[in-house]
């Protein structure tokens, strides 16, 4: 079976105002289909993101929200995805 994986960076902001972008493509989101099958090798993706220059945005105090969502494709009838399908975490940071 395949899962649709989606990563959203700074998802609480409108797309033009997002403060964090992926290094490859300079976009604030990433999508990919992951193969999940018994005996299949683990699927790993390494993504590098960067914070835009402070001069490019006004909001420097609100947290940057990241989310990862896993869904089954619509063409996967009879399959059920158990567990949390939206993962969110807040990590404390320090100002340099």
Secondary structure, 3 states (H helix, E strand, C coil): CEEEEEEEECCCCCHHHCCEEECCCCCCEEEEEEECCCCCCCCCCCCCEEECCHHHCCCCCCCCCEEEEEEECCCCCCCCCCCCCEEECCCCCCCC
